[in-house]
Amino acid sequence: MCSRRLVTADRLLPLAEGARLMRETGVRRLLVRSEQGLLVGLLSFDDVLQACAAQLTGLAAVLPRARQREALRRKPVAVPRPALPVALPPLGNGGWMQGWTAPLHAEEQGGASGGPLP
C-alpha cells in the first residue's frame, strides 16, 4: 500500500537523517531526489537496517581482535595460591572434630623440643 503523502529526501542527506525523517513522518520509504528535483531512487527502511547491520558487524569484529591484542600486551598475572588448611588441635571442640588425628609432637617423633609441649 502506498500512503497518499509522499515524502522526499535529497540524495546527499545522511543516512541517520533519512532514518529520522522516516520516524518523524511515519513512512517506511523515502523518494530520493537529485539536486534538480528529479526522482533518482528510493530509500526503504530495510535499506537503513541493512546499512546499520553492516556497521554493527564491523564494530563487533573489533572486539575479538582487541581482546587478542590486549592479551598479547598484558603481562601474566600471578594468581595467589590458596592458603594451606590449618589443623587445630582438638581442645574444647565439643566433638565437632571427631576422628581428627593430631600431628605428632617433636618428642614423639624422636626429636628434641627444648622443653615439654603444652
N, C-alpha and C positions, 0 to 999 in steps of 0.2 A: 504494500500500500504506500502510496505517496501522500505526503501531507500537502496541504494547499499552500502553505507558507514555504517558500524556497529560501534557503539560507546560503549565501555565497561567502567565499573567503579568497583573499588574494593568494596567489601561488607562492609568494615569498613569506607567508605567515608561518611562524614557527609551529612545530607540531603541538607543543604544550598549549599554545594559544588556540589552535584548532580544537583541541580537546575541551578547553574551557568554553569556547563558543558553542560546541555541541551540548555541553552540560547546561549552559545558560539558556539556550533556545529550545532544548528538549528534542533535538534531532539526532539521528544516527549517521547522517550523511551530509557532507557539505559539497556544494558545487564549487569547483575551483576555477577562478577566472584569471586571465592574464592581465598585464598592465593596461592593455587596451580594452578590457572588459569582455573579452571573448572567453567562452567556455573551453577550458583546456583539460579538465579532469574532474574526478570525483574522489573525495576522501571519505572513507567509511570508518565507522567505529572499530571495525575489525582491523583495518589498516593501522589505526592508532595502537590497538592492543598488540599487534604483531611487532610494531616498532619498539614498544615498551618492553615486550618479552625479549627481544633481541638484545636490548641494552642491559636488562637484568641478567640475562645469561652471560653476557660479557663480564658483568660485575661479579657474578657468582664464581666465575673461573679464576678470579683473583684470589679467593680465599685459600684454596689448597696450595697455590704457588707461594702465597705469603707465609703460610704456616710452615711450608718446607724450608723457605729461605730463613725464617726465624729459627727453626730448629737447627739449621746448619751453623748459624751465627752464635747461638746461645751456648754458653759453657755448661757442661754437665753439672747438675746439682747433686751434691752428696745427700743421700737420703739417710737420716739418722736411724741407727739400729734401735730396735726396742730394748728397753732395759731388761736385764735378766730377772726372772722371778726371784723374789726374796723369800727364803724359807724362814719362818718364825718358829721358835721352839714352842711346844705345847704347854704353855704356862697359863693357867686360868682361862682356857679357851672354851669351857663349857661343853666339850666333846665335839665341837664342830670340825676338829682336825683329826678325828678318829682314824686310825690306820696310818697316820703320818709317821715316818721314820726319821728320827733326828740324826743329823750328821754326827760322825764320830768326833769326839774332842781330841785334842792333841795328845794327851796322855794315853787315851785309848788306842791311838794309832801308833803308840810306841815312841812318841817324840816328847821333848821337854817343853813345858809351857811356861816355866818360870814361876809357877805357883798354881794353887788349886783354882779350878774354874768354878764360878758361882753355881 
